[in-house]
């Protein structure tokens, strides 16, 4: 018996559940129930436990998430991807300053107008970012090994 079949049979036994239908094409499970007789939280907990999934836990906060926290989560995920793609050799703490320093070199050699920031600004910003992100290593700590660190200037 598959996990879906186990879940479906178990959910159909809940008091107040009127229908439980699985759609293999979409991978969805439609459950119709009578509010007040069956509780959605109980059904979700049963499904998660039976199928070996993490339980659903709604955020305690109501309303929209802080855009800053969304941006931080996105940067952390990009940092992990960059670290993985480079074979754990670099993360965004190194790649972003290196990119800015590369842009500084390009701007120094090729700049003919005011399209880009001045090369010395890019060089300074790249150095500052690198120094900030690598402060523990610069101040005498051991080099960072393993998983990438999150951005914390």
MODELLER restraints for C-alpha pairs under 7 A, 6 or more apart:
rsr = mdl.restraints
at = mdl.atoms
rsr.add(forms.Gaussian(group=physical.xy_distance, feature=features.Distance(at['CA:3:A'], at['CA:51:A']), mean=5.55, stdev=0.5))
rsr.add(forms.Gaussian(group=physical.xy_distance, feature=features.Distance(at['CA:7:A'], at['CA:47:A']), mean=5.85, stdev=0.5))
rsr.add(forms.Gaussian(group=physical.xy_distance, feature=features.Distance(at['CA:7:A'], at['CA:50:A']), mean=6.17, stdev=0.5))
rsr.add(forms.Gaussian(group=physical.xy_distance, feature=features.Distance(at['CA:7:A'], at['CA:51:A']), mean=6.84, stdev=0.5))
rsr.add(forms.Gaussian(group=physical.xy_distance, feature=features.Distance(at['CA:8:A'], at['CA:20:A']), mean=6.26, stdev=0.5))
rsr.add(forms.Gaussian(group=physical.xy_distance, feature=features.Distance(at['CA:11:A'], at['CA:43:A']), mean=6.85, stdev=0.5))
rsr.add(forms.Gaussian(group=physical.xy_distance, feature=features.Distance(at['CA:12:A'], at['CA:19:A']), mean=6.82, stdev=0.5))
rsr.add(forms.Gaussian(group=physical.xy_distance, feature=features.Distance(at['CA:12:A'], at['CA:20:A']), mean=6.18, stdev=0.5))
rsr.add(forms.Gaussian(group=physical.xy_distance, feature=features.Distance(at['CA:15:A'], at['CA:37:A']), mean=6.53, stdev=0.5))
rsr.add(forms.Gaussian(group=physical.xy_distance, feature=features.Distance(at['CA:15:A'], at['CA:38:A']), mean=6.01, stdev=0.5))
rsr.add(forms.Gaussian(group=physical.xy_distance, feature=features.Distance(at['CA:16:A'], at['CA:33:A']), mean=5.36, stdev=0.5))
rsr.add(forms.Gaussian(group=physical.xy_distance, feature=features.Distance(at['CA:16:A'], at['CA:34:A']), mean=5.02, stdev=0.5))
rsr.add(forms.Gaussian(group=physical.xy_distance, feature=features.Distance(at['CA:16:A'], at['CA:37:A']), mean=4.96, stdev=0.5))
rsr.add(forms.Gaussian(group=physical.xy_distance, feature=features.Distance(at['CA:16:A'], at['CA:38:A']), mean=4.87, stdev=0.5))
rsr.add(forms.Gaussian(group=physical.xy_distance, feature=features.Distance(at['CA:17:A'], at['CA:32:A']), mean=5.93, stdev=0.5))
rsr.add(forms.Gaussian(group=physical.xy_distance, feature=features.Distance(at['CA:17:A'], at['CA:33:A']), mean=4.06, stdev=0.5))
rsr.add(forms.Gaussian(group=physical.xy_distance, feature=features.Distance(at['CA:17:A'], at['CA:34:A']), mean=6.35, stdev=0.5))
rsr.add(forms.Gaussian(group=physical.xy_distance, feature=features.Distance(at['CA:17:A'], at['CA:38:A']), mean=6.59, stdev=0.5))
rsr.add(forms.Gaussian(group=physical.xy_distance, feature=features.Distance(at['CA:18:A'], at['CA:32:A']), mean=5.55, stdev=0.5))
rsr.add(forms.Gaussian(group=physical.xy_distance, feature=features.Distance(at['CA:18:A'], at['CA:33:A']), mean=5.28, stdev=0.5))
rsr.add(forms.Gaussian(group=physical.xy_distance, feature=features.Distance(at['CA:19:A'], at['CA:31:A']), mean=5.70, stdev=0.5))
rsr.add(forms.Gaussian(group=physical.xy_distance, feature=features.Distance(at['CA:19:A'], at['CA:32:A']), mean=5.05, stdev=0.5))
rsr.add(forms.Gaussian(group=physical.xy_distance, feature=features.Distance(at['CA:19:A'], at['CA:33:A']), mean=6.98, stdev=0.5))
rsr.add(forms.Gaussian(group=physical.xy_distance, feature=features.Distance(at['CA:20:A'], at['CA:29:A']), mean=6.96, stdev=0.5))
rsr.add(forms.Gaussian(group=physical.xy_distance, feature=features.Distance(at['CA:20:A'], at['CA:30:A']), mean=5.64, stdev=0.5))
rsr.add(forms.Gaussian(group=physical.xy_distance, feature=features.Distance(at['CA:20:A'], at['CA:31:A']), mean=4.48, stdev=0.5))
rsr.add(forms.Gaussian(group=physical.xy_distance, feature=features.Distance(at['CA:20:A'], at['CA:32:A']), mean=6.45, stdev=0.5))
rsr.add(forms.Gaussian(group=physical.xy_distance, feature=features.Distance(at['CA:21:A'], at['CA:29:A']), mean=5.69, stdev=0.5))
rsr.add(forms.Gaussian(group=physical.xy_distance, feature=features.Distance(at['CA:21:A'], at['CA:30:A']), mean=5.11, stdev=0.5))
rsr.add(forms.Gaussian(group=physical.xy_distance, feature=features.Distance(at['CA:21:A'], at['CA:31:A']), mean=6.52, stdev=0.5))
rsr.add(forms.Gaussian(group=physical.xy_distance, feature=features.Distance(at['CA:22:A'], at['CA:28:A']), mean=5.90, stdev=0.5))
rsr.add(forms.Gaussian(group=physical.xy_distance, feature=features.Distance(at['CA:22:A'], at['CA:29:A']), mean=4.48, stdev=0.5))
rsr.add(forms.Gaussian(group=physical.xy_distance, feature=features.Distance(at['CA:22:A'], at['CA:30:A']), mean=6.33, stdev=0.5))
rsr.add(forms.Gaussian(group=physical.xy_distance, feature=features.Distance(at['CA:23:A'], at['CA:29:A']), mean=6.34, stdev=0.5))
rsr.add(forms.Gaussian(group=physical.xy_distance, feature=features.Distance(at['CA:44:A'], at['CA:56:A']), mean=6.89, stdev=0.5))
rsr.add(forms.Gaussian(group=physical.xy_distance, feature=features.Distance(at['CA:45:A'], at['CA:55:A']), mean=5.91, stdev=0.5))
rsr.add(forms.Gaussian(group=physical.xy_distance, feature=features.Distance(at['CA:48:A'], at['CA:54:A']), mean=5.94, stdev=0.5))
rsr.add(forms.Gaussian(group=physical.xy_distance, feature=features.Distance(at['CA:48:A'], at['CA:55:A']), mean=5.38, stdev=0.5))
rsr.add(forms.Gaussian(group=physical.xy_distance, feature=features.Distance(at['CA:76:A'], at['CA:150:A']), mean=5.91, stdev=0.5))
rsr.add(forms.Gaussian(group=physical.xy_distance, feature=features.Distance(at['CA:79:A'], at['CA:91:A']), mean=5.75, stdev=0.5))
rsr.add(forms.Gaussian(group=physical.xy_distance, feature=features.Distance(at['CA:79:A'], at['CA:92:A']), mean=5.43, stdev=0.5))
rsr.add(forms.Gaussian(group=physical.xy_distance, feature=features.Distance(at['CA:79:A'], at['CA:148:A']), mean=6.99, stdev=0.5))
rsr.add(forms.Gaussian(group=physical.xy_distance, feature=features.Distance(at['CA:80:A'], at['CA:148:A']), mean=6.38, stdev=0.5))
rsr.add(forms.Gaussian(group=physical.xy_distance, feature=features.Distance(at['CA:82:A'], at['CA:91:A']), mean=5.53, stdev=0.5))
rsr.add(forms.Gaussian(group=physical.xy_distance, feature=features.Distance(at['CA:82:A'], at['CA:92:A']), mean=6.71, stdev=0.5))
rsr.add(forms.Gaussian(group=physical.xy_distance, feature=features.Distance(at['CA:83:A'], at['CA:89:A']), mean=6.67, stdev=0.5))
rsr.add(forms.Gaussian(group=physical.xy_distance, feature=features.Distance(at['CA:83:A'], at['CA:90:A']), mean=5.46, stdev=0.5))
rsr.add(forms.Gaussian(group=physical.xy_distance, feature=features.Distance(at['CA:83:A'], at['CA:91:A']), mean=4.60, stdev=0.5))
rsr.add(forms.Gaussian(group=physical.xy_distance, feature=features.Distance(at['CA:83:A'], at['CA:148:A']), mean=6.38, stdev=0.5))
rsr.add(forms.Gaussian(group=physical.xy_distance, feature=features.Distance(at['CA:88:A'], at['CA:146:A']), mean=7.00, stdev=0.5))
rsr.add(forms.Gaussian(group=physical.xy_distance, feature=features.Distance(at['CA:91:A'], at['CA:148:A']), mean=6.18, stdev=0.5))
rsr.add(forms.Gaussian(group=physical.xy_distance, feature=features.Distance(at['CA:93:A'], at['CA:130:A']), mean=6.64, stdev=0.5))
rsr.add(forms.Gaussian(group=physical.xy_distance, feature=features.Distance(at['CA:93:A'], at['CA:133:A']), mean=5.59, stdev=0.5))
rsr.add(forms.Gaussian(group=physical.xy_distance, feature=features.Distance(at['CA:94:A'], at['CA:130:A']), mean=6.39, stdev=0.5))
rsr.add(forms.Gaussian(group=physical.xy_distance, feature=features.Distance(at['CA:97:A'], at['CA:126:A']), mean=4.14, stdev=0.5))
rsr.add(forms.Gaussian(group=physical.xy_distance, feature=features.Distance(at['CA:97:A'], at['CA:127:A']), mean=6.52, stdev=0.5))
rsr.add(forms.Gaussian(group=physical.xy_distance, feature=features.Distance(at['CA:97:A'], at['CA:129:A']), mean=5.72, stdev=0.5))
rsr.add(forms.Gaussian(group=physical.xy_distance, feature=features.Distance(at['CA:97:A'], at['CA:130:A']), mean=5.43, stdev=0.5))
rsr.add(forms.Gaussian(group=physical.xy_distance, feature=features.Distance(at['CA:98:A'], at['CA:126:A']), mean=6.59, stdev=0.5))
rsr.add(forms.Gaussian(group=physical.xy_distance, feature=features.Distance(at['CA:100:A'], at['CA:122:A']), mean=5.69, stdev=0.5))
rsr.add(forms.Gaussian(group=physical.xy_distance, feature=features.Distance(at['CA:100:A'], at['CA:123:A']), mean=6.68, stdev=0.5))
rsr.add(forms.Gaussian(group=physical.xy_distance, feature=features.Distance(at['CA:100:A'], at['CA:126:A']), mean=5.02, stdev=0.5))
rsr.add(forms.Gaussian(group=physical.xy_distance, feature=features.Distance(at['CA:101:A'], at['CA:122:A']), mean=6.23, stdev=0.5))
rsr.add(forms.Gaussian(group=physical.xy_distance, feature=features.Distance(at['CA:101:A'], at['CA:123:A']), mean=5.04, stdev=0.5))
rsr.add(forms.Gaussian(group=physical.xy_distance, feature=features.Distance(at['CA:101:A'], at['CA:126:A']), mean=5.31, stdev=0.5))
rsr.add(forms.Gaussian(group=physical.xy_distance, feature=features.Distance(at['CA:103:A'], at['CA:122:A']), mean=6.87, stdev=0.5))
rsr.add(forms.Gaussian(group=physical.xy_distance, feature=features.Distance(at['CA:104:A'], at['CA:119:A']), mean=4.26, stdev=0.5))
rsr.add(forms.Gaussian(group=physical.xy_distance, feature=features.Distance(at['CA:104:A'], at['CA:120:A']), mean=6.66, stdev=0.5))
rsr.add(forms.Gaussian(group=physical.xy_distance, feature=features.Distance(at['CA:104:A'], at['CA:122:A']), mean=4.99, stdev=0.5))
rsr.add(forms.Gaussian(group=physical.xy_distance, feature=features.Distance(at['CA:104:A'], at['CA:123:A']), mean=5.31, stdev=0.5))
rsr.add(forms.Gaussian(group=physical.xy_distance, feature=features.Distance(at['CA:105:A'], at['CA:119:A']), mean=6.74, stdev=0.5))
rsr.add(forms.Gaussian(group=physical.xy_distance, feature=features.Distance(at['CA:107:A'], at['CA:118:A']), mean=6.87, stdev=0.5))
rsr.add(forms.Gaussian(group=physical.xy_distance, feature=features.Distance(at['CA:107:A'], at['CA:119:A']), mean=5.21, stdev=0.5))
rsr.add(forms.Gaussian(group=physical.xy_distance, feature=features.Distance(at['CA:108:A'], at['CA:119:A']), mean=5.21, stdev=0.5))
rsr.add(forms.Gaussian(group=physical.xy_distance, feature=features.Distance(at['CA:132:A'], at['CA:153:A']), mean=5.52, stdev=0.5))
rsr.add(forms.Gaussian(group=physical.xy_distance, feature=features.Distance(at['CA:133:A'], at['CA:153:A']), mean=5.86, stdev=0.5))
rsr.add(forms.Gaussian(group=physical.xy_distance, feature=features.Distance(at['CA:137:A'], at['CA:143:A']), mean=5.46, stdev=0.5))
